[in-house]
Amino acid sequence: MVKKLLTRYLKRRKLLGKNALQQRYLVIDLELTGLDAKQHEIVSLAWVIIDNQCIKMSESQHLINKDVKSLEQSPVFHGISDDVIAKGLSLNSILMQLSNHFSDCILVFHNAMLDWGFLKIALKNANITIRPKLILDTLHIEQKRLLHHSTEIKQDDLTLNACRTRYELPSYHCHHALTDAQATAELLLAQCHQISRGKELKVGELM
């Protein structure tokens, strides 16, 4: 057990010292029936790959969870109806596809506390024990950057759209998991270039 923990620690430490712009990232977004991971459900899950600063939309996925028991009021936000749900995949099969990327990608979320909170429970319920090698959060990166510049952070300053606006990235109005995953991927690259300013940026500087 101690040997396994030490190996994991050394791998993580080595990864934190690597060039952030040369890594492979798995950028994930979820659509949910609510915000409580213990009682609400994952409706859909989308991801895009960033490889060596290139967003690989050809490798993107947007998958619907057919196991959703009750959409409640969530279709108002994501537009996914019961008819669409019926044509989806089981959550276990979606999670298996997702976890296949864990060994070679750094995971990225905008608000990892929310989305990773749901995924941790879902992965545990599916008996999937594969661990991601690292998780980054574009919300946390932006918060850290604003605090470093002594900027007062207001209530809505860390939404995905508000963060993108600061980098003059275009506004995506539709609330869709794949669109939000792409938007988060673009934000991460913009943050990396803003923080590095042409110098080498280590992965650890994004934590």
Backbone as CSV, one residue per row, in Angstrom:
resi,resn,N_x,N_y,N_z,CA_x,CA_y,CA_z,C_x,C_y,C_z
1,MET,0.827,-1.210,0.000,0.000,0.000,0.000,0.863,1.262,0.000
2,VAL,1.891,1.271,0.879,2.795,2.424,0.973,3.544,2.613,-0.336
3,LYS,3.990,1.486,-0.929,4.721,1.540,-2.198,3.844,2.125,-3.311
4,LYS,2.573,1.727,-3.323,1.640,2.223,-4.340,1.425,3.729,-4.188
5,LEU,1.267,4.172,-2.939,1.068,5.603,-2.674,2.299,6.411,-3.057
6,LEU,3.485,5.865,-2.770,4.735,6.549,-3.109,4.897,6.663,-4.615
7,THR,4.584,5.581,-5.328,4.659,5.589,-6.795,3.721,6.633,-7.378
8,ARG,2.496,6.692,-6.832,1.504,7.665,-7.305,1.978,9.093,-7.045
9,TYR,2.564,9.305,-5.862,3.080,10.631,-5.493,4.202,11.064,-6.432
10,LEU,5.119,10.146,-6.725,6.252,10.475,-7.593,5.799,10.756,-9.027
11,LYS,4.814,9.989,-9.503,4.273,10.222,-10.850,3.623,11.595,-10.933
12,ARG,2.854,11.940,-9.908,2.179,13.236,-9.868,3.202,14.371,-9.824
13,ARG,4.222,14.198,-8.991,5.256,15.223,-8.862,5.978,15.438,-10.192
14,LYS,6.261,14.344,-10.892,6.921,14.427,-12.195,6.031,15.155,-13.213
15,LEU,4.728,14.822,-13.181,3.787,15.452,-14.107,3.676,16.952,-13.857
16,LEU,3.667,17.356,-12.594,3.548,18.774,-12.247,4.726,19.594,-12.770
17,GLY,5.854,18.935,-13.006,7.036,19.638,-13.507,7.132,19.686,-15.019
18,LYS,6.178,19.075,-15.706,6.218,19.033,-17.174,5.614,20.288,-17.799
19,ASN,5.921,20.509,-19.072,5.419,21.659,-19.820,3.912,21.516,-20.036
20,ALA,3.143,22.455,-19.519,1.676,22.375,-19.591,1.163,22.427,-21.024
21,LEU,1.864,23.119,-21.900,1.394,23.297,-23.275,1.665,22.070,-24.148
22,GLN,2.359,21.081,-23.604,2.667,19.876,-24.385,1.887,18.655,-23.897
23,GLN,0.904,18.891,-23.009,0.169,17.769,-22.414,-1.105,17.444,-23.195
24,ARG,-1.661,16.298,-22.866,-2.933,15.851,-23.431,-4.008,15.997,-22.343
25,TYR,-5.081,16.718,-22.657,-6.129,17.017,-21.688,-7.467,16.437,-22.144
26,LEU,-8.252,16.003,-21.175,-9.619,15.560,-21.419,-10.540,16.570,-20.731
27,VAL,-11.208,17.397,-21.532,-12.049,18.474,-20.993,-13.495,17.976,-20.954
28,ILE,-14.085,17.970,-19.761,-15.376,17.307,-19.530,-16.429,18.302,-19.066
29,ASP,-17.655,18.107,-19.561,-18.783,18.873,-19.041,-19.991,17.947,-18.881
30,LEU,-20.783,18.180,-17.848,-21.979,17.379,-17.580,-23.227,18.253,-17.632
31,GLU,-24.334,17.653,-18.069,-25.647,18.258,-17.849,-26.314,17.436,-16.749
32,LEU,-26.938,18.117,-15.806,-27.429,17.477,-14.587,-28.903,17.808,-14.342
33,THR,-29.552,16.997,-13.518,-30.938,17.304,-13.149,-30.996,18.273,-11.971
34,GLY,-29.859,18.517,-11.335,-29.790,19.421,-10.189,-28.361,19.506,-9.697
35,LEU,-28.139,20.150,-8.574,-26.778,20.418,-8.102,-26.322,19.532,-6.944
36,ASP,-27.178,18.659,-6.482,-26.836,17.789,-5.345,-26.444,16.408,-5.863
37,ALA,-25.162,16.082,-5.757,-24.648,14.824,-6.306,-25.244,13.594,-5.626
38,LYS,-25.794,13.754,-4.421,-26.353,12.612,-3.701,-27.785,12.300,-4.110
39,GLN,-28.485,13.278,-4.721,-29.876,13.010,-5.082,-30.216,13.311,-6.541
40,HIS,-29.390,14.093,-7.219,-29.659,14.406,-8.617,-28.830,13.508,-9.543
41,GLU,-29.099,13.616,-10.856,-28.536,12.665,-11.812,-27.775,13.342,-12.954
42,ILE,-26.898,12.564,-13.581,-26.200,13.005,-14.790,-27.118,12.740,-15.988
43,VAL,-27.443,13.787,-16.742,-28.309,13.643,-17.924,-27.467,13.343,-19.162
44,SER,-26.416,14.117,-19.333,-25.517,13.881,-20.466,-24.099,14.229,-20.075
45,LEU,-23.171,13.710,-20.837,-21.751,13.881,-20.552,-21.022,14.103,-21.875
46,ALA,-20.202,15.134,-21.925,-19.457,15.420,-23.158,-17.998,15.675,-22.832
47,TRP,-17.141,15.362,-23.801,-15.733,15.678,-23.618,-15.064,15.995,-24.946
48,VAL,-14.006,16.810,-24.835,-13.140,17.080,-25.979,-11.694,16.879,-25.534
49,ILE,-10.866,16.544,-26.472,-9.437,16.308,-26.209,-8.632,17.530,-26.652
50,ILE,-7.689,17.925,-25.796,-6.655,18.885,-26.216,-5.350,18.114,-26.257
51,ASP,-4.671,18.156,-27.387,-3.383,17.471,-27.521,-2.363,18.445,-28.084
52,ASN,-1.357,18.775,-27.261,-0.288,19.675,-27.696,-0.864,20.996,-28.220
53,GLN,-1.787,21.571,-27.464,-2.455,22.859,-27.723,-3.510,22.814,-28.831
54,CYS,-3.797,21.648,-29.357,-4.784,21.524,-30.437,-6.059,20.879,-29.893
55,ILE,-7.208,21.549,-30.071,-8.490,20.991,-29.643,-8.974,20.025,-30.721
56,LYS,-9.046,18.746,-30.364,-9.373,17.683,-31.326,-10.884,17.409,-31.317
57,MET,-11.642,18.248,-31.996,-13.094,18.059,-31.996,-13.495,16.750,-32.677
58,SER,-12.630,16.227,-33.538,-12.926,14.944,-34.193,-12.942,13.790,-33.188
59,GLU,-12.315,13.998,-32.011,-12.286,12.972,-30.968,-13.287,13.273,-29.841
60,SER,-14.143,14.266,-30.070,-15.103,14.661,-29.031,-16.259,13.665,-28.951
61,GLN,-16.937,13.688,-27.820,-18.101,12.829,-27.604,-19.165,13.595,-26.838
62,HIS,-20.428,13.330,-27.178,-21.552,13.829,-26.376,-22.532,12.673,-26.234
63,LEU,-22.663,12.154,-25.021,-23.441,10.934,-24.792,-24.561,11.196,-23.785
64,ILE,-25.731,10.648,-24.078,-26.916,10.818,-23.244,-27.098,9.594,-22.345
65,ASN,-27.411,9.832,-21.079,-27.614,8.762,-20.108,-29.074,8.293,-20.143
66,LYS,-29.300,7.095,-20.654,-30.671,6.580,-20.759,-31.231,6.111,-19.412
67,ASP,-30.359,6.053,-18.381,-30.776,5.560,-17.068,-31.397,6.639,-16.176
68,VAL,-31.516,7.862,-16.696,-32.072,8.953,-15.879,-33.497,8.601,-15.446
69,LYS,-33.754,8.721,-14.155,-35.076,8.347,-13.620,-36.076,9.498,-13.722
70,SER,-35.610,10.723,-13.455,-36.515,11.872,-13.496,-35.770,13.127,-13.930
71,LEU,-36.200,13.722,-15.043,-35.554,14.939,-15.540,-35.943,16.161,-14.723
72,GLU,-37.044,16.089,-13.989,-37.554,17.215,-13.202,-37.657,18.460,-14.086
73,GLN,-37.104,19.578,-13.645,-37.187,20.821,-14.429,-35.971,21.043,-15.324
74,SER,-35.036,20.077,-15.340,-33.770,20.297,-16.043,-33.881,20.523,-17.548
75,PRO,-34.896,19.995,-18.280,-34.976,20.262,-19.717,-35.081,21.752,-20.058
76,VAL,-35.555,22.560,-19.097,-35.626,24.012,-19.312,-34.235,24.561,-19.600
77,PHE,-33.203,23.951,-18.975,-31.832,24.440,-19.120,-31.080,23.759,-20.255
78,HIS,-31.188,22.435,-20.377,-30.378,21.735,-21.374,-31.174,21.239,-22.585
79,GLY,-32.491,21.305,-22.535,-33.311,20.960,-23.699,-33.375,19.486,-24.039
80,ILE,-32.925,18.617,-23.138,-32.943,17.176,-23.405,-34.253,16.586,-22.880
81,SER,-35.033,16.012,-23.781,-36.356,15.491,-23.434,-36.301,13.997,-23.139
82,ASP,-37.442,13.459,-22.664,-37.536,12.017,-22.388,-37.317,11.187,-23.657
83,ASP,-37.749,11.704,-24.819,-37.562,10.997,-26.097,-36.077,10.847,-26.422
84,VAL,-35.329,11.893,-26.159,-33.876,11.859,-26.406,-33.208,10.903,-25.425
85,ILE,-33.635,10.957,-24.166,-33.093,10.061,-23.129,-33.247,8.596,-23.542
86,ALA,-34.409,8.257,-24.084,-34.704,6.870,-24.462,-33.728,6.325,-25.499
87,LYS,-33.113,7.211,-26.287,-32.179,6.789,-27.335,-30.717,6.806,-26.854
88,GLY,-30.518,7.047,-25.569,-29.162,7.168,-25.041,-28.499,5.835,-24.721
89,LEU,-27.408,5.915,-23.970,-26.636,4.747,-23.543,-26.730,4.599,-22.039
90,SER,-26.406,3.418,-21.542,-26.369,3.234,-20.091,-25.228,4.074,-19.513
91,LEU,-25.422,4.556,-18.303,-24.397,5.381,-17.672,-23.104,4.599,-17.502
92,ASN,-23.195,3.310,-17.186,-21.986,2.493,-17.022,-21.154,2.453,-18.298
93,SER,-21.819,2.308,-19.453,-21.064,2.244,-20.713,-20.437,3.601,-21.040
94,ILE,-21.135,4.682,-20.694,-20.579,6.031,-20.893,-19.341,6.222,-20.038
95,LEU,-19.437,5.801,-18.774,-18.312,5.958,-17.845,-17.113,5.108,-18.255
96,MET,-17.362,3.936,-18.825,-16.264,3.098,-19.311,-15.527,3.801,-20.452
97,GLN,-16.284,4.398,-21.378,-15.655,5.135,-22.482,-14.833,6.302,-21.947
98,LEU,-15.400,7.014,-20.993,-14.713,8.162,-20.404,-13.434,7.738,-19.695
99,SER,-13.530,6.709,-18.854,-12.382,6.300,-18.034,-11.240,5.712,-18.855
100,ASN,-11.525,5.315,-20.093,-10.454,4.830,-20.976,-9.402,5.909,-21.245
101,HIS,-9.784,7.178,-21.050,-8.856,8.290,-21.301,-8.076,8.703,-20.053
102,PHE,-8.435,8.159,-18.888,-7.845,8.640,-17.642,-6.333,8.443,-17.572
103,SER,-5.838,7.369,-18.170,-4.413,7.051,-18.020,-3.501,7.946,-18.857
104,ASP,-4.039,8.538,-19.941,-3.154,9.342,-20.791,-3.558,10.809,-20.875
105,CYS,-4.543,11.229,-20.089,-4.998,12.622,-20.131,-5.087,13.235,-18.733
106,ILE,-4.863,14.532,-18.667,-5.182,15.315,-17.477,-6.642,15.751,-17.617
107,LEU,-7.452,15.539,-16.570,-8.856,15.923,-16.629,-9.013,17.420,-16.374
108,VAL,-9.949,18.031,-17.095,-10.212,19.468,-16.944,-11.717,19.687,-16.825
109,PHE,-12.118,20.520,-15.872,-13.513,20.930,-15.697,-13.566,22.441,-15.502
110,HIS,-14.742,23.022,-15.714,-15.006,24.360,-15.191,-15.979,24.157,-14.039
111,ASN,-15.445,24.271,-12.826,-16.129,23.941,-11.564,-16.038,22.436,-11.321
112,ALA,-14.833,21.992,-11.056,-14.575,20.564,-10.814,-15.288,20.056,-9.567
113,MET,-15.497,20.930,-8.584,-16.170,20.488,-7.359,-17.555,19.917,-7.685
114,LEU,-18.250,20.546,-8.628,-19.581,20.078,-9.004,-19.501,18.832,-9.888
115,ASP,-18.865,18.942,-11.055,-18.887,17.849,-12.032,-18.108,16.618,-11.569
116,TRP,-16.929,16.826,-10.992,-16.164,15.674,-10.511,-16.862,15.045,-9.310
117,GLY,-17.580,15.852,-8.526,-18.355,15.310,-7.424,-19.391,14.300,-7.902
118,PHE,-20.089,14.635,-8.989,-21.059,13.707,-9.583,-20.352,12.486,-10.171
119,LEU,-19.248,12.712,-10.868,-18.554,11.604,-11.530,-17.959,10.621,-10.525
120,LYS,-17.421,11.120,-9.431,-16.846,10.226,-8.412,-17.881,9.239,-7.890
121,ILE,-19.073,9.755,-7.608,-20.149,8.887,-7.115,-20.565,7.889,-8.194
122,ALA,-20.712,8.380,-9.436,-21.134,7.511,-10.539,-20.098,6.424,-10.813
123,LEU,-18.826,6.774,-10.793,-17.755,5.796,-11.028,-17.719,4.746,-9.931
124,LYS,-17.919,5.183,-8.696,-17.947,4.245,-7.564,-19.118,3.272,-7.704
125,ASN,-20.297,3.814,-8.081,-21.477,2.972,-8.254,-21.315,1.973,-9.399
126,ALA,-20.495,2.347,-10.394,-20.254,1.475,-11.548,-19.069,0.526,-11.313
127,ASN,-18.480,0.586,-10.123,-17.310,-0.237,-9.773,-16.121,0.012,-10.705
128,ILE,-15.967,1.257,-11.129,-14.819,1.647,-11.954,-13.810,2.334,-11.041
129,THR,-12.638,1.747,-10.906,-11.657,2.244,-9.933,-10.471,2.958,-10.578
130,ILE,-10.531,3.192,-11.892,-9.427,3.869,-12.578,-9.348,5.318,-12.109
131,ARG,-8.182,5.743,-11.673,-7.999,7.097,-11.161,-7.429,8.021,-12.243
132,PRO,-7.947,9.244,-12.363,-7.301,10.204,-13.266,-5.945,10.600,-12.699
133,LYS,-5.002,10.894,-13.572,-3.660,11.215,-13.055,-3.586,12.627,-12.474
134,LEU,-4.502,13.496,-12.893,-4.534,14.866,-12.376,-5.834,15.519,-12.814
135,ILE,-6.349,16.449,-12.002,-7.554,17.200,-12.350,-7.246,18.690,-12.270
136,LEU,-7.588,19.429,-13.321,-7.459,20.882,-13.336,-8.851,21.507,-13.414
137,ASP,-8.968,22.721,-12.904,-10.247,23.421,-12.874,-10.036,24.838,-13.408
138,THR,-10.640,25.139,-14.563,-10.451,26.473,-15.157,-11.060,27.561,-14.271
139,LEU,-12.086,27.227,-13.490,-12.654,28.195,-12.544,-11.620,28.547,-11.474
140,HIS,-10.959,27.527,-10.931,-9.932,27.749,-9.900,-8.735,28.499,-10.483
141,ILE,-8.337,28.148,-11.704,-7.212,28.845,-12.358,-7.526,30.328,-12.481
142,GLU,-8.753,30.650,-12.887,-9.141,32.050,-13.070,-9.242,32.780,-11.735
143,GLN,-9.791,32.102,-10.741,-9.876,32.704,-9.411,-8.485,33.051,-8.875
144,LYS,-7.563,32.129,-9.017,-6.182,32.322,-8.559,-5.517,33.485,-9.310
145,ARG,-5.780,33.560,-10.623,-5.196,34.627,-11.446,-5.737,35.998,-11.047
146,LEU,-7.044,36.084,-10.803,-7.649,37.358,-10.405,-7.160,37.802,-9.029
147,LEU,-7.053,36.857,-8.101,-6.561,37.191,-6.759,-5.109,37.642,-6.800
148,HIS,-4.321,37.042,-7.696,-2.916,37.424,-7.858,-2.792,38.882,-8.310
149,HIS,-3.782,39.333,-9.094,-3.780,40.720,-9.578,-4.609,41.632,-8.669
150,SER,-4.930,41.132,-7.468,-5.701,41.888,-6.472,-7.021,42.398,-7.027
151,THR,-7.634,41.592,-7.878,-8.921,41.970,-8.460,-10.049,41.497,-7.549
152,GLU,-11.000,42.405,-7.282,-12.167,42.021,-6.483,-13.036,41.071,-7.294
153,ILE,-13.388,39.931,-6.727,-14.181,38.929,-7.437,-15.640,39.036,-7.016
154,LYS,-16.500,39.382,-7.981,-17.933,39.486,-7.705,-18.602,38.123,-7.924
155,GLN,-19.870,38.028,-7.575,-20.585,36.764,-7.555,-20.529,36.004,-8.883
156,ASP,-20.719,36.697,-10.002,-20.787,36.011,-11.302,-19.501,36.117,-12.125
157,ASP,-18.407,36.531,-11.499,-17.161,36.749,-12.241,-16.480,35.458,-12.680
158,LEU,-16.882,34.331,-12.092,-16.195,33.073,-12.389,-17.058,32.103,-13.197
159,THR,-18.195,32.563,-13.724,-18.958,31.717,-14.642,-18.125,31.483,-15.886
160,LEU,-18.435,30.411,-16.609,-17.672,30.089,-17.817,-17.696,31.247,-18.803
161,ASN,-18.856,31.838,-19.011,-18.978,32.924,-19.975,-18.221,34.172,-19.524
162,ALA,-18.299,34.493,-18.217,-17.584,35.659,-17.694,-16.077,35.482,-17.819
163,CYS,-15.585,34.275,-17.554,-14.145,33.995,-17.692,-13.712,34.139,-19.151
164,ARG,-14.512,33.611,-20.073,-14.182,33.697,-21.502,-14.157,35.148,-21.980
165,THR,-15.060,35.959,-21.469,-15.142,37.361,-21.876,-13.844,38.099,-21.582
166,ARG,-13.205,37.779,-20.461,-11.948,38.450,-20.106,-10.831,38.153,-21.103
167,TYR,-10.948,37.050,-21.827,-9.927,36.697,-22.835,-10.410,37.005,-24.255
168,GLU,-11.522,37.744,-24.332,-12.122,38.122,-25.623,-12.466,36.909,-26.483
169,LEU,-12.871,35.837,-25.809,-13.354,34.652,-26.517,-14.838,34.843,-26.826
170,PRO,-15.334,34.283,-27.930,-16.742,34.490,-28.308,-17.710,33.870,-27.300
171,SER,-18.899,34.434,-27.231,-19.919,33.931,-26.302,-20.718,32.809,-26.948
172,TYR,-20.827,31.682,-26.232,-21.678,30.578,-26.684,-22.957,30.617,-25.853
173,HIS,-24.086,30.861,-26.491,-25.319,31.083,-25.741,-26.055,29.791,-25.389
174,CYS,-25.932,28.751,-26.231,-26.702,27.536,-25.946,-26.070,26.761,-24.783
175,HIS,-26.926,26.210,-23.925,-26.464,25.455,-22.757,-26.440,23.983,-23.149
176,HIS,-25.261,23.519,-23.552,-25.126,22.173,-24.115,-23.789,21.624,-23.652
177,ALA,-23.744,20.361,-23.227,-22.526,19.805,-22.636,-21.332,19.868,-23.582
178,LEU,-21.525,19.533,-24.859,-20.393,19.538,-25.794,-19.916,20.962,-26.065
179,THR,-20.853,21.892,-26.221,-20.477,23.294,-26.428,-19.706,23.819,-25.221
180,ASP,-20.175,23.465,-24.022,-19.496,23.929,-22.812,-18.127,23.272,-22.639
181,ALA,-17.996,22.026,-23.051,-16.683,21.368,-23.001,-15.709,22.049,-23.950
182,GLN,-16.177,22.372,-25.158,-15.338,23.085,-26.114,-14.980,24.473,-25.580
183,ALA,-15.970,25.142,-24.996,-15.735,26.480,-24.440,-14.705,26.437,-23.314
184,THR,-14.756,25.397,-22.490,-13.792,25.231,-21.395,-12.398,24.930,-21.937
185,ALA,-12.329,24.135,-22.998,-11.039,23.827,-23.625,-10.388,25.102,-24.169
186,GLU,-11.177,25.931,-24.831,-10.654,27.192,-25.361,-10.196,28.113,-24.233
187,LEU,-10.975,28.128,-23.144,-10.602,28.947,-21.985,-9.286,28.478,-21.388
188,LEU,-9.098,27.171,-21.235,-7.853,26.650,-20.676,-6.647,27.094,-21.493
189,LEU,-6.741,26.985,-22.820,-5.623,27.397,-23.675,-5.355,28.892,-23.541
190,ALA,-6.417,29.689,-23.470,-6.249,31.135,-23.302,-5.582,31.453,-21.966
191,GLN,-6.003,30.760,-20.917,-5.398,30.957,-19.591,-3.915,30.585,-19.605
192,CYS,-3.600,29.467,-20.233,-2.203,29.011,-20.302,-1.320,30.057,-20.976
193,HIS,-1.788,30.594,-22.088,-0.985,31.581,-22.817,-0.894,32.903,-22.069
194,GLN,-1.948,33.278,-21.361,-1.924,34.514,-20.579,-0.963,34.389,-19.401
195,ILE,-0.974,33.232,-18.742,-0.104,33.021,-17.579,1.352,32.859,-17.999
196,SER,1.593,32.131,-19.088,2.977,31.840,-19.499,3.667,33.038,-20.144
197,ARG,2.892,33.841,-20.903,3.448,35.019,-21.608,4.707,34.666,-22.392
198,GLY,4.629,33.546,-23.117,5.733,33.159,-23.993,6.814,32.331,-23.322
199,LYS,6.744,32.181,-22.002,7.732,31.380,-21.286,7.172,29.979,-21.046
200,GLU,8.035,29.055,-20.632,7.559,27.694,-20.356,6.641,27.710,-19.137
201,LEU,5.507,27.021,-19.276,4.521,26.944,-18.195,4.458,25.508,-17.697
202,LYS,4.727,25.315,-16.422,4.666,23.967,-15.856,3.232,23.653,-15.428
203,VAL,2.874,22.375,-15.502,1.534,21.932,-15.120,1.208,22.363,-13.690
204,GLY,2.195,22.289,-12.808,1.989,22.643,-11.405,1.551,24.087,-11.193
205,GLU,1.865,24.974,-12.140,1.478,26.383,-12.029,-0.012,26.578,-12.279
206,LEU,-0.689,25.539,-12.779,-2.134,25.615,-13.042,-2.959,25.061,-11.887
207,MET,-2.285,24.525,-10.889,-2.992,23.913,-9.756,-3.456,24.983,-8.756
